[in-house]
Amino acid sequence: MKWPLSRIALLIVFLFPFLAVAQQSATDGKSLLWKITSSELKKPSYLLGTIHLICPEDLVWTPAMKKSLQEAEKICLEMDMDDPSLMMEIALGMVDNSGKKLKDYFTAEQYVKVTRFVSDSLKMDIAMFQQVKPVALHTLLATKSAECADAMAYETMLTDEAKKQNKEVIGLEAASEQLELLNNMPEDSVINDLLEVAMGGYKDEREKYRKLVQLYKSQDLPALYSYIEQHKNDVGDINAFLSERNEKWISRMTEKMDSNSVFFAVGAGHLWGERGVITLLRKSGYKVTPVR
């Protein structure tokens, strides 16, 4: 299966679903922030849809979001960004233990082009990547869809806020689970995609990214879903990245909400759709309502 860089860029930005919307109305979906309640919960929890990479001027952080974060007792991200061992685990997971170096995956001519592109786009020496798997460089290049030099992550902002408010940061899944998703990408496709972007640049990816950010800022999940539906052929089968993770998360969210009010923050694409987090929570007996 072919995975062009634009697909991975979209995954990193949103990790969105492409499943048919069921039991959800357009009015219901016009919010990035959702309140989770039930007769079994002592206190409400909250669900925020994020973009994993965004320019500061495009950041959506409303008074309602700020208030909900202050009311929650814990902050839960896709991974525990407050874990000091997290970055080391990810770094070790990206080490190539096959005995090959990055340059061994390309012809001499191809490697010259990739080297030049990494220098121009990342302002980095490709020698830094010799010991890592090609997917590590592939993923890093995909994050350059944002057209600002100071792109940021909601996860970083929320972790900083948690420290200020003396709140614990927890995660929905381990680093090993996300590493498995990346490591399962077909190696030959990763190499081909690196070559394509090295020769073609970011023009198409950035156009799509701009539209996605525009829809995200409008807080209109149905409109975002419609746009994604139009481009589903650009993404392919990413069920493992989305639906399977959503379904796995529900029991973990339930366990965390049973004892504390939690502010969940996950990629906005996980929220909408028949197997999106909102629908799955409702099927589990929770009332999930938009907050603006």
C-alpha positions as MATLAB code, in Angstrom:
seq = 'MKWPLSRIALLIVFLFPFLAVAQQSATDGKSLLWKITSSELKKPSYLLGTIHLICPEDLVWTPAMKKSLQEAEKICLEMDMDDPSLMMEIALGMVDNSGKKLKDYFTAEQYVKVTRFVSDSLKMDIAMFQQVKPVALHTLLATKSAECADAMAYETMLTDEAKKQNKEVIGLEAASEQLELLNNMPEDSVINDLLEVAMGGYKDEREKYRKLVQLYKSQDLPALYSYIEQHKNDVGDINAFLSERNEKWISRMTEKMDSNSVFFAVGAGHLWGERGVITLLRKSGYKVTPVR';
ca = [
       0.000    0.000    0.000;
       1.386    3.415   -0.947;
       1.568    6.114    1.749;
       2.549    9.486    0.186;
       3.966   12.096    2.543;
       0.761   14.097    2.288;
      -1.041   11.198    3.975;
       1.333   11.189    6.911;
       1.190   14.970    7.158;
      -2.573   14.748    7.476;
      -2.269   11.979   10.046;
       0.075   14.028   12.182;
      -2.053   17.135   11.914;
      -5.413   15.504   12.623;
      -5.492   11.712   12.685;
      -8.992   12.047   11.297;
     -11.656    9.382   10.564;
     -13.280    8.754    7.181;
     -16.240    6.715    8.349;
     -19.877    7.501    7.665;
     -21.380    9.936   10.160;
     -24.205    8.306   12.080;
     -26.523    9.657   14.787;
     -24.835   13.078   14.633;
     -26.294   16.308   13.314;
     -24.494   19.252   11.778;
     -25.601   21.492   14.637;
     -24.338   18.997   17.191;
     -20.862   19.005   15.722;
     -19.981   22.684   15.741;
     -17.548   22.678   18.615;
     -14.038   21.512   19.425;
     -14.862   21.252   23.143;
     -17.302   18.696   24.596;
     -18.641   18.053   28.079;
     -18.960   14.438   29.245;
     -21.528   13.590   31.929;
     -23.533   10.632   33.190;
     -25.482    9.572   36.255;
     -22.463    7.494   37.251;
     -19.982   10.365   37.213;
     -19.570   12.571   40.273;
     -18.074   15.364   38.177;
     -18.102   16.141   34.436;
     -15.078   15.555   32.247;
     -14.185   17.338   29.025;
     -13.006   16.395   25.523;
     -11.030   18.777   23.306;
     -10.159   18.184   19.657;
      -6.687   19.467   18.831;
      -4.240   19.831   15.978;
      -0.903   18.318   16.847;
       0.953   21.082   14.996;
      -0.284   24.643   14.467;
       1.034   28.159   13.993;
       0.567   30.328   17.125;
      -1.697   32.799   15.316;
      -4.083   29.947   14.423;
      -4.326   28.497   17.927;
      -7.920   28.108   19.160;
      -8.063   28.604   22.926;
     -11.402   30.011   24.075;
     -12.546   31.147   27.546;
     -14.707   27.993   27.721;
     -11.667   25.801   27.036;
      -9.630   27.620   29.655;
     -12.447   27.321   32.230;
     -12.945   23.613   31.521;
      -9.232   22.960   31.954;
      -9.248   24.792   35.277;
     -12.236   22.765   36.509;
     -10.703   19.407   35.600;
      -8.519   17.565   38.091;
      -6.265   15.826   35.552;
      -5.207   16.397   31.961;
      -5.100   13.395   29.628;
      -3.354   13.520   26.249;
      -2.827   10.765   23.703;
       0.481   10.115   25.455;
       1.785   11.252   28.833;
       3.868   14.228   27.696;
       4.934   14.858   31.285;
       6.727   11.507   31.488;
      10.499   12.203   31.537;
      11.213    8.838   29.895;
       8.826    9.399   26.954;
      11.209   11.147   24.572;
      13.944    8.621   25.237;
      11.567    5.737   24.564;
      10.482    7.285   21.274;
      14.074    8.006   20.275;
      15.130    4.439   21.003;
      12.100    3.151   19.110;
      13.244    5.018   16.008;
      16.755    3.552   16.022;
      17.385    1.320   12.997;
      18.648   -2.021   14.272;
      18.722   -3.641   10.835;
      22.402   -2.870   10.357;
      21.650   -0.365    7.580;
      22.264    3.365    7.664;
      19.834    5.867    6.185;
      21.987    6.391    3.088;
      21.847    2.638    2.364;
      18.167    2.928    1.440;
      18.917    5.185   -1.553;
      21.058    5.242   -4.645;
      23.923    7.752   -4.592;
      21.963   10.140   -6.828;
      18.809    9.844   -4.735;
      20.711   10.412   -1.523;
      22.162   13.665   -2.858;
      18.634   14.969   -3.511;
      17.342   13.904   -0.096;
      20.385   15.414    1.606;
      19.859   18.738   -0.150;
      16.150   18.813    0.707;
      16.744   18.033    4.394;
      19.298   20.839    4.539;
      17.001   23.331    2.801;
      13.722   22.459    4.553;
      14.840   21.373    8.021;
      18.116   23.291    8.191;
      19.688   20.078    9.463;
      22.609   17.879    8.467;
      21.297   14.543    7.219;
      24.152   12.880    9.105;
      21.989   13.315   12.215;
      19.568   10.725   10.809;
      22.005    7.987    9.771;
      21.172    5.691   12.684;
      17.364    6.052   12.611;
      14.669    4.364   10.563;
      13.554    6.144    7.384;
      10.094    6.653    8.892;
      11.626    8.985   11.496;
      12.828   11.380    8.802;
       9.606   10.816    6.857;
       7.523   11.885    9.866;
       9.687   14.895   10.653;
       9.475   16.199    7.081;
       5.690   15.826    7.187;
       5.491   18.245   10.109;
       6.781   21.013    7.824;
       3.303   21.427    6.348;
       2.894   24.379    8.716;
       4.239   27.502    7.049;
       5.524   29.278   10.158;
       8.906   28.926   11.784;
       7.467   28.724   15.304;
       4.778   26.046   14.887;
       3.595   24.684   18.220;
       1.696   21.745   19.654;
      -1.412   21.842   21.822;
       0.150   19.054   23.856;
       3.070   21.293   24.830;
       0.783   24.160   25.776;
      -1.501   21.927   27.850;
       1.444   20.301   29.608;
       2.758   23.750   30.513;
      -0.672   24.752   31.813;
      -0.852   21.575   33.873;
       2.417   22.472   35.583;
       1.170   25.978   36.354;
      -2.013   24.556   37.864;
      -0.183   21.727   39.640;
      -2.208   19.081   37.817;
      -1.124   15.606   36.778;
      -0.716   14.837   33.085;
      -1.648   11.310   32.014;
      -1.921    9.483   28.682;
      -4.377    7.278   26.807;
      -1.715    5.050   25.313;
       1.940    4.149   25.661;
       4.696    5.373   23.355;
       5.180    1.771   22.240;
       1.651    1.731   20.805;
       2.252    4.794   18.654;
       5.674    3.548   17.621;
       4.092    0.325   16.441;
       1.803    2.277   14.107;
       4.754    4.052   12.496;
       6.936    0.976   12.335;
       4.199   -0.968   10.551;
       4.225    1.433    7.595;
       5.594   -0.299    4.461;
       9.295    0.518    4.185;
       9.389    0.752    0.385;
       6.532    3.244    0.388;
       8.267    5.384    3.009;
      11.402    5.528    0.860;
       9.461    6.383   -2.297;
       7.567    9.114   -0.474;
      10.763   10.662    0.846;
      12.031   10.847   -2.716;
       8.778   12.373   -3.972;
       8.779   15.190   -1.447;
      12.511   15.778   -1.933;
      11.852   16.411   -5.626;
       8.381   17.957   -5.457;
       8.391   20.028   -2.280;
       5.467   20.886    0.002;
       3.100   22.842   -2.245;
       0.178   20.374   -2.316;
       0.525   19.397    1.336;
       0.535   23.026    2.460;
      -2.572   23.867    0.447;
      -4.453   21.026    2.122;
      -3.049   21.977    5.511;
      -4.257   25.586    5.128;
      -7.790   24.401    4.375;
      -7.752   21.972    7.304;
      -6.639   24.724    9.677;
      -9.347   27.030    8.357;
     -12.013   24.410    9.053;
     -10.513   23.618   12.439;
     -10.632   27.282   13.455;
     -14.315   27.406   12.486;
     -14.924   24.613   15.055;
     -17.172   22.872   12.535;
     -16.509   19.136   12.751;
     -19.117   18.203   10.102;
     -17.559   20.635    7.612;
     -14.137   19.268    8.423;
     -15.481   15.765    7.916;
     -16.941   16.736    4.521;
     -13.607   18.138    3.396;
     -11.825   15.000    4.493;
     -14.392   12.875    2.658;
     -13.515   14.739   -0.539;
      -9.866   13.804   -0.079;
     -10.183   10.294    1.303;
      -8.289    8.887   -1.678;
      -5.268   10.926   -0.584;
      -5.178    9.104    2.712;
      -6.051    5.478    2.066;
      -6.868    2.887    4.685;
      -5.791    4.293    8.060;
      -8.182    2.313   10.221;
      -5.384    1.354   12.610;
      -4.532    5.006   13.182;
      -8.094    5.993   13.967;
     -11.061    3.719   14.594;
      -9.157    0.952   16.335;
      -7.503    3.469   18.622;
     -10.811    5.218   19.344;
     -12.415    1.953   20.385;
      -9.442    1.089   22.557;
      -9.546    4.483   24.241;
     -13.146    4.325   25.473;
     -12.543    1.813   28.267;
      -9.435    3.735   29.283;
     -11.342    7.016   29.361;
     -14.103    5.406   31.405;
     -11.619    4.147   33.976;
     -10.002    7.577   34.311;
     -13.323    9.450   34.566;
     -14.622    7.134   37.281;
     -12.297    8.643   39.862;
     -11.489   12.126   38.548;
     -12.716   14.978   36.385;
     -10.468   14.712   33.336;
      -9.680   17.129   30.510;
      -9.024   14.885   27.492;
      -7.216   16.398   24.506;
      -6.785   14.290   21.339;
      -6.477   14.932   17.605;
      -9.704   16.543   16.347;
     -10.168   13.838   13.746;
     -10.782   11.267   16.462;
     -13.993   13.031   17.556;
     -16.422   12.738   14.621;
     -17.864    9.766   12.764;
     -19.688    6.529   13.447;
     -16.635    5.145   15.245;
     -15.450    8.493   16.545;
     -14.917    9.101   20.245;
     -18.102   11.162   20.667;
     -20.375    8.459   19.242;
     -18.560    5.681   21.103;
     -18.890    7.523   24.415;
     -22.607    8.034   23.781;
     -23.047    4.364   22.980;
     -21.347    3.629   26.312;
     -24.040    5.600   28.145;
     -22.436    9.022   28.463;
     -24.046   12.328   27.569;
     -21.616   14.248   25.365;
     -22.595   17.845   24.610;
     -20.822   20.646   22.741;
     -19.468   23.613   24.697;
     -18.877   26.964   22.981;
];
